[in-house]
Amino acid sequence: MKKYDVATFGPVFADHVLTGLPTLPAAGEEVFAQGYRREAGGGCFATACGLAALGASAACFGVVGRQDGKWLLDRVRSFGVDTGGVRFSDLPTGVTVAASLREDRAFLTFEGANSELWPWLEAKGLGRQLAQARHVHFACALPPGPGRRLIEELHARKTTVSLDSGWQEKWMKDKHVWPLLAEVDWFLPNEAEARFMTGKSRVEQMLEAFVARGVKGVAIKLGPGGAAACQAGPVIKAKALDVPVVDTTGAGDAFNAGFLHARLAGLPVENCLQRGAVCGSLSTRESGALEAFPELDEVLAHDSRAKNFLT
């Protein structure tokens, strides 16, 4: 028996989210936001909290500052997430300033304590700790060498794996990433990342390119266009919901949480994709990655009308 449904691993941040921006400023300009929220951020925390909101048992593994990380952990624990795997550093917690427009956002980021995350991948015992979960989600650009060894260990311990690298240009250009991606069970990029990595312009072509390179399962997040996926079969698409958008920060992580929640329940890929699209859409109703994340009852109400969202 596994202790958790999902463990997440990756950088964590104190997010400072500015909303209601008419545009992004050019150099030397100033633009005023209509709203502001401080929130726990980073895919490690956001995905774990989203899964917990849906009723899954979740644990997270990351690094926060000893002096300024307590409020982040308190926020994540309020969702019922186990933070026993989070380490403390003498460095300050990582910080992201998110400037959010209606359909996209821009980030300014300070890595801080997250710099201590990468040596941890080589530490003896990490695989055993992570394998307490049925599934491990890497919310980071996992280094190909140690990452591949860790994934192989997790699979040997009967734990499945997903990965969302985020926009990491150097990582996406690295030819050694492809053997790593061939090991994961699901790769979860957004459209811009998938286009950059494959050189293709159409979503169907992107998915075909990933499969041709040996990636087992791929789900591409398309923002207001919904999502598309492929796993040894035809391309499947799901529409986004039409909701009043306040902030898109964390919407991709919300999609990941919904998708993985359905996957762990054994649902078909089309239902996983649709649940991910629903969660991603609903998460944009408030600022920050966590405030508007739906609970299971709301998601199931949309699940029951799945035919309205699958295309």
C-alpha positions in Angstrom: 0.0 0.0 0.0 1.2 3.5 -0.9 1.0 6.3 1.7 0.0 9.0 -0.8 -1.8 9.2 -4.1 0.6 11.8 -5.5 3.9 13.3 -4.5 5.1 16.5 -6.3 8.7 17.6 -6.6 10.0 21.0 -7.9 10.7 24.6 -7.2 8.4 26.6 -5.0 7.8 30.3 -4.8 6.2 33.2 -3.0 4.0 34.5 -5.8 3.2 38.2 -6.0 0.4 38.5 -8.5 -0.7 41.7 -10.2 -4.0 41.6 -12.0 -6.2 44.0 -14.0 -3.2 45.2 -16.1 -4.2 46.9 -19.4 -0.9 45.9 -21.0 2.7 45.1 -20.0 5.1 48.1 -19.7 8.0 48.7 -22.0 11.4 49.7 -20.6 11.1 53.0 -18.7 7.3 52.8 -18.5 5.0 52.1 -15.5 1.6 50.4 -15.6 -0.8 50.2 -12.6 -2.5 47.0 -11.6 -6.1 46.9 -10.3 -5.5 43.9 -8.0 -2.8 42.2 -6.0 -2.5 38.9 -4.1 0.4 37.1 -2.3 0.1 33.4 -2.8 2.0 30.1 -2.6 3.2 29.3 -6.1 5.2 27.0 -8.2 4.0 23.8 -9.8 5.1 21.7 -6.9 2.8 23.5 -4.4 0.0 24.4 -6.9 -0.4 20.9 -8.3 -0.4 19.3 -4.9 -3.0 21.7 -3.5 -5.2 21.2 -6.6 -5.1 17.4 -6.1 -5.9 17.8 -2.4 -8.8 20.0 -3.2 -10.2 17.2 -5.4 -9.8 14.7 -2.6 -6.5 13.1 -3.3 -3.8 12.6 -0.7 -0.8 14.6 -1.7 2.7 15.4 -0.4 5.2 17.9 -1.8 9.0 18.0 -1.9 10.7 21.3 -2.3 12.9 23.9 -0.5 11.9 27.1 1.2 13.8 29.7 3.2 14.2 29.2 6.9 13.3 32.8 7.7 10.4 33.4 5.3 9.0 30.1 4.3 6.6 29.4 7.2 3.6 31.2 5.7 4.0 29.3 2.5 3.9 26.0 4.3 0.9 27.1 6.4 -1.0 28.0 3.2 -0.2 24.6 1.5 -1.1 22.7 4.7 -4.5 24.5 4.7 -5.4 22.3 1.7 -4.4 19.2 3.5 -1.1 18.7 1.7 1.7 16.9 3.6 4.7 19.2 3.7 7.0 16.9 5.6 9.2 16.5 2.5 9.9 20.2 2.3 13.5 21.2 3.3 14.6 24.5 4.8 17.5 26.6 3.5 19.4 29.6 4.8 18.7 31.2 1.4 15.5 33.2 1.0 12.5 31.5 -0.5 12.2 31.9 -4.3 10.0 34.7 -5.5 7.9 35.3 -8.6 6.2 38.5 -9.6 3.4 37.6 -12.0 1.9 40.3 -14.3 -1.4 38.9 -15.4 -3.4 39.9 -18.5 -6.7 38.3 -19.5 -5.3 35.4 -21.6 -1.7 35.3 -20.6 0.9 36.5 -18.1 4.6 37.4 -17.7 6.9 36.5 -14.8 9.9 37.9 -13.1 11.6 35.3 -10.9 14.3 35.0 -8.2 15.4 31.4 -7.7 16.5 31.7 -4.1 16.4 28.5 -2.0 15.3 26.5 -5.1 19.0 26.4 -6.1 19.4 23.7 -3.5 16.8 21.5 -5.1 19.0 20.0 -7.8 21.7 18.4 -5.7 18.9 16.6 -3.8 18.2 14.6 -7.0 21.5 12.7 -6.4 20.8 12.1 -2.7 20.4 8.5 -1.6 16.9 7.7 -0.4 15.0 10.3 -2.5 13.5 7.6 -4.7 12.3 5.6 -1.7 10.7 8.7 -0.2 8.9 9.7 -3.4 7.8 6.1 -4.1 5.6 6.4 -1.0 3.1 7.8 -3.6 1.3 6.0 -6.3 2.3 8.7 -8.7 5.1 11.4 -8.7 4.7 14.6 -10.6 7.9 16.5 -11.4 7.0 20.2 -11.7 10.5 21.1 -13.1 12.9 20.8 -15.9 14.4 17.5 -14.6 18.1 17.1 -15.4 18.4 14.3 -17.9 21.0 12.2 -16.1 19.9 12.0 -12.5 16.3 12.5 -13.6 16.3 9.4 -15.8 17.9 7.3 -13.1 15.3 8.5 -10.6 12.4 7.7 -12.9 13.7 4.2 -13.5 13.9 3.7 -9.7 10.3 5.0 -9.3 9.0 2.7 -12.0 10.8 -0.2 -10.3 9.0 0.7 -7.1 5.6 0.6 -9.0 5.2 4.4 -9.0 4.1 6.2 -12.2 5.6 9.6 -13.3 4.5 12.8 -15.0 6.6 15.9 -15.9 5.8 19.6 -16.6 9.1 21.4 -17.3 7.7 24.9 -17.7 9.5 27.3 -20.1 13.2 26.3 -19.7 14.8 27.1 -23.1 18.2 25.5 -22.4 16.5 22.3 -21.2 14.1 22.1 -24.1 17.0 22.4 -26.6 19.0 19.6 -24.9 19.0 16.4 -27.0 19.5 14.3 -23.9 16.0 15.4 -22.7 14.3 13.0 -25.3 15.5 9.8 -23.6 14.3 11.2 -20.3 10.9 12.0 -21.8 10.6 8.5 -23.2 10.7 7.2 -19.6 7.9 9.4 -18.2 4.3 8.2 -18.3 2.9 11.6 -19.2 4.6 14.8 -20.4 2.4 17.9 -19.8 3.8 21.0 -21.8 1.9 24.0 -22.8 1.4 25.0 -26.5 4.4 27.3 -26.7 6.7 24.7 -25.1 5.5 22.0 -27.4 5.9 24.2 -30.5 9.5 25.1 -29.4 10.5 21.5 -28.8 9.0 20.0 -31.9 9.3 22.9 -34.4 5.7 22.2 -35.5 2.9 24.8 -35.8 -0.2 22.6 -35.5 -1.2 20.8 -32.3 -1.7 17.5 -34.1 1.8 17.7 -35.6 3.3 18.5 -32.2 1.6 15.4 -30.7 2.7 13.2 -33.5 6.3 14.5 -33.2 6.4 13.7 -29.5 5.1 10.2 -30.1 7.6 9.7 -32.9 10.4 10.5 -30.4 9.2 7.8 -28.0 7.1 9.8 -25.6 4.4 7.5 -24.2 1.7 10.1 -23.4 1.5 13.8 -24.1 -1.2 16.3 -23.1 -0.7 19.9 -24.4 -2.3 22.8 -22.7 -3.8 25.3 -25.1 -5.0 28.1 -22.8 -8.4 29.4 -23.9 -8.2 26.8 -26.7 -8.5 23.9 -24.2 -6.2 21.0 -24.4 -5.1 18.1 -26.7 -3.6 14.7 -25.9 -2.3 11.5 -27.5 -1.3 8.2 -26.0 -0.8 5.4 -28.6 -3.9 6.3 -30.4 -5.8 9.2 -32.0 -5.5 12.8 -31.0 -8.1 13.8 -28.5 -9.2 17.4 -27.8 -11.1 19.1 -25.0 -12.5 22.7 -24.9 -11.9 25.2 -22.2 -14.9 26.5 -20.2 -16.1 30.0 -20.8 -15.5 31.7 -17.5 -14.8 35.3 -16.5 -11.0 35.3 -16.4 -9.2 37.3 -13.6 -5.8 35.7 -13.6 -4.3 32.8 -15.5 -1.4 32.2 -13.1 -1.3 28.5 -12.1 -3.9 27.5 -14.7 -1.5 25.0 -16.2 -0.9 23.5 -12.8 -4.6 23.3 -12.2 -5.0 21.4 -15.5 -2.3 19.0 -14.3 -4.1 18.4 -11.1 -7.4 17.6 -12.8 -5.8 15.5 -15.4 -3.8 13.4 -12.9 -6.7 13.1 -10.5 -8.8 11.5 -13.2 -5.9 9.4 -14.4 -5.3 8.0 -10.9 -9.0 7.1 -10.8 -8.5 5.0 -13.9 -10.6 7.1 -16.3 -10.0 7.1 -20.1 -7.7 9.7 -21.5 -10.6 11.7 -23.0 -12.1 12.1 -19.5 -8.7 13.0 -18.0 -8.2 15.7 -20.6 -11.7 17.1 -20.1 -11.3 17.2 -16.3 -8.0 18.9 -16.7 -9.5 21.5 -19.0 -12.4 22.1 -16.5 -10.0 22.6 -13.6 -7.6 24.8 -15.6 -10.5 27.0 -16.7 -12.2 27.3 -13.3 -8.9 28.2 -11.6 -8.7 31.5 -13.5 -11.7 33.1 -11.7 -9.5 34.6 -8.9 -5.9 35.9 -8.7 -3.2 33.5 -7.7 -2.8 29.8 -8.4 -4.9 28.4 -5.6 -7.9 30.7 -4.6 -10.4 29.6 -7.2 -9.3 25.9 -7.6 -12.6 23.9 -7.7 -13.5 21.1 -5.3 -14.6 17.7 -6.6 -18.4 18.4 -6.6 -18.1 21.3 -8.9 -15.8 19.4 -11.2 -18.1 16.4 -11.3 -21.0 18.6 -12.3 -19.0 19.5 -15.4 -17.8 15.9 -15.9 -21.4 14.8 -16.2 -21.7 17.1 -19.3 -18.4 15.9 -20.8 -19.9 15.7 -24.3 -20.1 19.5 -24.2 -16.4 19.9 -23.8 -14.8 17.1 -25.9 -14.3 17.8 -29.6 
